[in-house]
Amino acid sequence: MDWIEANGASLRYDLGGGGRETVVAIHEVGGCIESWDDALAALQRQFRVLRYDQRGFGMSEKTRVITMDGIVADLVALLDALRITGPVHLIGCAMGAAIALACAGRHPARVGRIVAASPATWANANPAAARKRIDEIERGGVRAVEPGSLAASYPEVMRALDRSRFDRFRRRWLANDPEAMTAILRMSTNPAFDLSADLARITAPTLVIGCTHDGIRTPAMVTKVARRSPERNTSKRARDTSWRSRRRSCSSSSRRRS
């Protein structure tokens, strides 16, 4: 792992694997490079895999302001800095999936295929509840919202599958920078946050995945995302099953987000 300057920020990244094609793995809110550890070996058998800590998270440079324009610009700048010029495949969950879809809509020539699990493509939180959560983080740090946040993003039915995995995730999640967490929550819970225009511009084959036990973005919400993409742009498999039920993790990180 190393750091690189991209779009005016120092970003930590990891690039490895034996394939000719590159997959970019984009983590969730409160995630980091390590969110993808459990899936990495399988991905690297076929692809070169780029993981990175988004601005504000993991060990990348911290910030008090986060916008989708800035997040997408960071990703494109990272690819440029690493001299990855051809189309890449994007995979992500929750906000990571939203970033993948936004990037594909804004930079279609840079994206080959997309896998988006439980994408956070528009605000779905009650504004008063969102404001309360932001206030609690500002006063007491991330730990102040741990019970409610993790009950929704990592429910008991998922924790029971692997307690040690949940414990690792929880300890890492608690180490998040409160200012970055509130910054991305302000963006994602703002009623004006809506990526519908980006979805309509996607030209890459796209698989959208929903999860049975996702209490934040239900399968019905994920179906709505799949239907917003032009029909010609979604793979047959994704069209035939606009969301996929999972009684286990959809990926190493799909249960791990806010």
Order of alpha helices (4+ residues) and beta strands (2+ residues): beta-beta-beta-alpha-beta-alpha-beta-alpha-beta-alpha-alpha-alpha-alpha-alpha-alpha-beta-alpha-alpha
